[in-house]
Amino acid sequence: MPMDEYEEQANSFLESTGTKVKIGTPTYGKHPAWDKDDDSRWIFPVTFSRTVDGKRMRFSVKYGQSTNKGSNPPTKYDLLTCLTKYDPGSFENFCGDYGYDPDSRMAERIYNAVCKEWVKVDRMWPDAIDQLQEIV
């Protein structure tokens, strides 16, 4: 099966940045954990690693697979497109941009999770964040 242009873009980014991706054994459940929908899904633990300025960097995320794709592992394109690629800014701006109620504790939990992921992404690819942002 020939690789499509999106997957080629993801592979090119990972290769040019020396990033390794490890996809672990999935579990079945709700993702995110606070999801109230009845749609459980396969959740894959994913670890990104690379060397930045002589220092080994790594971070892990949980990837909730589409219910349509079942237990099939995510592609590298899937993984890169779902990462937080921009600074989420203030809580108020975040809520305004994404339609959340700023008085909602759930919105605050989501915002905090996005902020934590942004810090990890920015540390992992400080020299290539603009390239990562092009993977859409």
C-alpha beads as a LAMMPS data file, in Angstrom:
LAMMPS data file: protein, C-alpha beads

136 atoms
135 bonds

1 atom types
1 bond types

-500.0 500.0 xlo xhi
-500.0 500.0 ylo yhi
-500.0 500.0 zlo zhi

Masses

1 110.0

Atoms # bond

1 1 1 0.000 0.000 0.000
2 1 1 1.632 3.289 -1.045
3 1 1 2.122 5.919 1.629
4 1 1 -0.044 8.985 1.144
5 1 1 1.321 12.524 1.207
6 1 1 0.127 13.165 4.772
7 1 1 1.948 10.179 6.179
8 1 1 5.014 11.134 4.131
9 1 1 4.902 14.612 5.694
10 1 1 4.753 13.112 9.195
11 1 1 7.571 10.650 8.510
12 1 1 9.700 13.402 6.997
13 1 1 9.225 15.582 10.091
14 1 1 10.125 12.738 12.446
15 1 1 13.185 11.799 10.402
16 1 1 14.455 15.388 10.018
17 1 1 14.121 16.014 13.760
18 1 1 15.539 12.638 14.771
19 1 1 12.345 11.817 16.654
20 1 1 11.522 8.250 17.579
21 1 1 7.948 7.170 18.278
22 1 1 6.993 4.179 20.391
23 1 1 3.378 3.018 20.436
24 1 1 2.572 0.747 23.367
25 1 1 -0.098 -1.851 24.038
26 1 1 -3.577 -0.296 24.052
27 1 1 -6.256 -0.480 26.704
28 1 1 -9.986 -0.077 26.163
29 1 1 -11.917 2.685 27.896
30 1 1 -13.035 6.293 27.844
31 1 1 -10.691 8.907 26.447
32 1 1 -10.407 11.451 27.796
33 1 1 -11.110 9.905 31.195
34 1 1 -13.812 12.483 31.931
35 1 1 -15.672 11.737 28.691
36 1 1 -19.361 11.174 29.420
37 1 1 -20.181 9.611 26.065
38 1 1 -20.860 5.902 25.845
39 1 1 -18.188 5.568 23.162
40 1 1 -15.261 3.755 24.691
41 1 1 -12.254 3.395 22.465
42 1 1 -8.778 1.882 22.246
43 1 1 -6.262 4.075 24.037
44 1 1 -2.645 3.811 22.944
45 1 1 0.265 4.967 25.117
46 1 1 2.698 6.870 22.890
47 1 1 6.217 8.063 23.686
48 1 1 8.161 10.576 21.595
49 1 1 11.918 10.847 22.100
50 1 1 14.805 12.780 20.564
51 1 1 18.010 14.572 21.456
52 1 1 17.897 18.378 21.727
53 1 1 21.144 20.277 22.299
54 1 1 22.829 17.102 23.549
55 1 1 20.053 16.309 26.011
56 1 1 17.778 13.295 25.605
57 1 1 14.151 14.475 25.619
58 1 1 11.001 12.392 25.826
59 1 1 7.354 12.726 26.658
60 1 1 4.342 10.479 26.632
61 1 1 0.711 10.984 25.693
62 1 1 -2.346 8.798 25.471
63 1 1 -3.932 8.607 22.046
64 1 1 -7.631 7.723 21.885
65 1 1 -8.188 5.948 18.585
66 1 1 -11.225 6.740 16.460
67 1 1 -14.052 4.328 17.158
68 1 1 -14.128 3.636 13.392
69 1 1 -10.500 2.428 13.404
70 1 1 -11.037 0.095 16.337
71 1 1 -7.873 -1.442 17.749
72 1 1 -5.691 -0.469 14.773
73 1 1 -2.689 1.539 15.967
74 1 1 -2.573 5.227 15.035
75 1 1 -0.382 6.373 12.190
76 1 1 2.430 8.818 12.794
77 1 1 0.354 11.429 10.997
78 1 1 -2.558 10.745 13.385
79 1 1 -0.245 11.268 16.347
80 1 1 1.365 14.487 15.130
81 1 1 -1.869 16.158 14.042
82 1 1 -3.503 15.721 17.440
83 1 1 -0.676 17.379 19.406
84 1 1 -1.055 20.890 20.795
85 1 1 1.029 22.988 18.392
86 1 1 0.310 26.508 19.614
87 1 1 0.506 28.251 22.969
88 1 1 -3.081 28.161 24.283
89 1 1 -2.733 31.641 25.812
90 1 1 -4.949 32.795 28.651
91 1 1 -7.856 30.747 29.960
92 1 1 -10.302 33.433 28.867
93 1 1 -8.935 33.496 25.316
94 1 1 -8.888 29.697 25.193
95 1 1 -12.556 29.546 26.207
96 1 1 -13.465 32.214 23.654
97 1 1 -11.525 30.501 20.857
98 1 1 -12.997 27.037 21.483
99 1 1 -16.472 27.884 22.752
100 1 1 -16.007 26.823 26.373
101 1 1 -17.810 28.434 29.279
102 1 1 -15.159 30.237 31.380
103 1 1 -17.160 29.349 34.523
104 1 1 -16.875 25.626 33.789
105 1 1 -14.566 23.417 35.835
106 1 1 -14.459 21.031 32.874
107 1 1 -13.194 23.829 30.634
108 1 1 -10.513 24.552 33.217
109 1 1 -9.441 20.869 33.292
110 1 1 -9.226 20.794 29.508
111 1 1 -7.303 24.073 29.431
112 1 1 -4.813 22.809 32.020
113 1 1 -4.273 19.587 30.060
114 1 1 -3.693 21.552 26.845
115 1 1 -1.211 23.847 28.612
116 1 1 0.744 20.890 29.999
117 1 1 0.903 19.262 26.577
118 1 1 1.995 22.543 24.955
119 1 1 4.951 22.814 27.359
120 1 1 6.039 19.259 26.467
121 1 1 5.681 19.839 22.725
122 1 1 7.558 23.156 22.878
123 1 1 10.416 21.545 24.837
124 1 1 10.586 18.570 22.489
125 1 1 10.721 20.542 19.236
126 1 1 11.941 24.096 20.047
127 1 1 13.852 24.160 16.778
128 1 1 11.078 22.691 14.651
129 1 1 7.757 23.911 16.047
130 1 1 7.041 25.782 12.803
131 1 1 7.487 22.546 10.826
132 1 1 5.200 20.692 13.229
133 1 1 2.555 23.390 12.842
134 1 1 2.483 22.695 9.091
135 1 1 1.294 19.127 9.678
136 1 1 -2.477 19.510 9.562

Bonds

1 1 1 2
2 1 2 3
3 1 3 4
4 1 4 5
5 1 5 6
6 1 6 7
7 1 7 8
8 1 8 9
9 1 9 10
10 1 10 11
11 1 11 12
12 1 12 13
13 1 13 14
14 1 14 15
15 1 15 16
16 1 16 17
17 1 17 18
18 1 18 19
19 1 19 20
20 1 20 21
21 1 21 22
22 1 22 23
23 1 23 24
24 1 24 25
25 1 25 26
26 1 26 27
27 1 27 28
28 1 28 29
29 1 29 30
30 1 30 31
31 1 31 32
32 1 32 33
33 1 33 34
34 1 34 35
35 1 35 36
36 1 36 37
37 1 37 38
38 1 38 39
39 1 39 40
40 1 40 41
41 1 41 42
42 1 42 43
43 1 43 44
44 1 44 45
45 1 45 46
46 1 46 47
47 1 47 48
48 1 48 49
49 1 49 50
50 1 50 51
51 1 51 52
52 1 52 53
53 1 53 54
54 1 54 55
55 1 55 56
56 1 56 57
57 1 57 58
58 1 58 59
59 1 59 60
60 1 60 61
61 1 61 62
62 1 62 63
63 1 63 64
64 1 64 65
65 1 65 66
66 1 66 67
67 1 67 68
68 1 68 69
69 1 69 70
70 1 70 71
71 1 71 72
72 1 72 73
73 1 73 74
74 1 74 75
75 1 75 76
76 1 76 77
77 1 77 78
78 1 78 79
79 1 79 80
80 1 80 81
81 1 81 82
82 1 82 83
83 1 83 84
84 1 84 85
85 1 85 86
86 1 86 87
87 1 87 88
88 1 88 89
89 1 89 90
90 1 90 91
91 1 91 92
92 1 92 93
93 1 93 94
94 1 94 95
95 1 95 96
96 1 96 97
97 1 97 98
98 1 98 99
99 1 99 100
100 1 100 101
101 1 101 102
102 1 102 103
103 1 103 104
104 1 104 105
105 1 105 106
106 1 106 107
107 1 107 108
108 1 108 109
109 1 109 110
110 1 110 111
111 1 111 112
112 1 112 113
113 1 113 114
114 1 114 115
115 1 115 116
116 1 116 117
117 1 117 118
118 1 118 119
119 1 119 120
120 1 120 121
121 1 121 122
122 1 122 123
123 1 123 124
124 1 124 125
125 1 125 126
126 1 126 127
127 1 127 128
128 1 128 129
129 1 129 130
130 1 130 131
131 1 131 132
132 1 132 133
133 1 133 134
134 1 134 135
135 1 135 136
